[in-house]
Amino acid sequence: MRVLVLFCVAVIGAACGIVGTASAGVKTVVKTRTYDITGATGAGLVVAMNRRGPKHGFMTHAIAQTSYTADWSLDLGQVNGVCRLRQANGTLNITYTYPRVASAVTPALRKRWNRFFTGVLAHEGTHGRIAEQMMQAAERSVRDMKFANDPQCNKTRAEARRRLEATAKVYEAKQIAFDAREHSEGGHVERIIEALVGL
């Protein structure tokens, strides 16, 4: 049995704001959502996930999803026309969406489900770690920035945003590459689905 299943990551967006003072560093805020599925077999649970999972594109649904936003506050100051980025504070907001079995299942199916779900958690957790690495790399990319002849901090602000966006693109490519490996024939996703179905 060949089934189309997707795990996915959604990068919702990144924003930069300017604040006068801010707390230092990068922090992560995590939320978890679930959606209920029912089924008496592994194949039935897969069908339910394909019907009820988070939207992935226009027509398809994913089994699970990691979505995130990166919000930045830039503390800029200038002295004698030299603008310095004093602090870049980032907040990574991650939302994980997972399936939850809401029907009674046999002990054997529950055991297979638990193994499957451990694999789902590992996959989405990797997406989350890549996003956290992106935030750390983005903060490093703008650390200690300064520009002379920038009394309004316009050049410094624009360059900081450019670097933050460039770093986000690099890590978006890492997210896509990870998914490509996981979804390849014989890859992690195929193996855990087949184990759930009992193939």
N, C-alpha and C positions, 0 to 999 in steps of 0.2 A: 504494500500500500504506500503510495507516494502522496504526502499531504503538503500543502503549501502552508508554512508557518513562518511567522516573522517575530523577531524581537526587534525593538527599534529604539533609537535615540532621537529626540527632537530638541534641537537647539532653538529655543524660542527667541532669544535676542540678547543683545548687550547694550547697556546704556552707560553714559558717563555724565556725571553731574559735578558741579563745583560747589564746595562747601568751605566755610571759613575755618572750622576746626573739625577734627574727626578722630575717632579711636583708631589705633594703629592696626594695620595688617589685613589679612584675608580671613573671612569666616564663611562657614557653610551652614545653611539651614536646610534640613531634610524633612520632607513630608512623604507619607506613604498612603496610597489609595488602593482599594481593591474593588473588583467587580465579581459578582457571583456567577458561578457556572454549575450546571448539574449534568450528570451522566452516570451510567451504570458500567461503562467500560472505558478503557483508556482511549479508544478511538472516539467514543462519545464525548469525552472531555475535550479532546482536541477539536472536534467539530464545534462544541460550545464556545471554546476560546476563539476560534476563527469567526464566530458570529458576534460575540459580545465584547471582544477585546478592544483596547483603545484604537482609535482610527489611525491608520497609516496610509497617507495619501487619500485619494478620492474614493476608491472602491474597496480597499482592503483593510483588514484589522490585524493588529499585532497581538501576540500572546501577552507580552509585557512591554513596558515602555519606561525609559528614563528621559524626562524632559527637564530642562534647566534654563535659567536666566543668569546672566552675570551683570551685576550692577556695580558701578564704580563711582566713588566720590574722590575728587582730586583736590588736595589742599595746596593751593598755589600762592606764592607771595613774591613780591619784587622789591628790590632795594637798589637804588641808583640805576634803574632801567634794566637790571638783570633779574629775570624771572626764574624762580626755582620751584620745582615740584617738591614740596616738603614731605608730602605723604600721599600714597595711593591706597585707598581702602576699598577692598572689594567684598561683595557679598554674593556668594553662589547659592542660588535657590534651586534645590533639586527636588523633583517630585517623581517618585517611583510608583508605577501602577502595576499591580499583580493580580492574577486570578485567584479566586478562593472557592474551593469546592463546598457547595451549600447543600449537597444531597448526601444521603447515606451511601457509603461504598463498602465493598467487601474488605476485609483485612489485607488481602493480597493486593487489591487495587490501591488501597491507602498507602501501602509500602512503596509501590511503584510511583505513586503520586509524590510522596515525600522525597524520593530520589530525584524525580523530575524537577520538583520545586527547588531543591538545593542547586541544581544546575541553572535554573532560571535566576536565582539570587546571585549566583557567581557571575553570570553574564551581565546582568544589570549593574552589579556592584563594580565591575570593570569599567563600564561606561561612567559611573560616578567618579571613580578614581582618575580616569582620564580628564574629566571636567575639573577635578581638584588640581591636577597637575597643570592644566591650562591656566588656572587662576594664579598659581605660584609663579609660573613662567611669565605671565602678563605683568604681575607686580614687579618682577625683576627687570623686565624690559623697560620700565619707566623710572626705575629707582635712580635718584640723584640727577635727574634731568635738569638742565638749566640753559637758558638762552639769553645772550646779551642783546641790548637794544630791543627789549620786548616789554615796555612799560605797562601795557595792558594785559600781558600774558597770553596774547592771542596765538603767537607762534608756539609757545610751550604747550598750551592747551590742545592745539591742533595736532602737534606731533605726538603727544601722549595718546590721544584718541587713535591716531593712525597705528601706533605700536600695539595698543590693546586690540584693535581689530585684526591686525596682521597675525598676532599670536592666536587669536580665536580661530582664524582660518587654518592655521597649521594644525591645531588640535581637532578641529572639525574633520580634517583629512585623516587624522589618527582614528577618530571614531568610526569613520566610514571603512577604513582598512580593517579595523577590528571586526566590524560586522561582516565584512566580506569573508574573512577567515572563518568566523563562527558559522556562517551560513553556507560555506562551501560543501560540496558533496562529500559525505563521510565526516563532516565537521561536527563540532560540539552540539549544535542545535539538532541536526539530524539524529545523532546518537541518542540524545535524551528523549526525543519524540518517539523514536522506535522502541526504546526501553519502556516508555509509558504505555504505548500501544500493545507491547508484548511481542514485537517482531524479533 
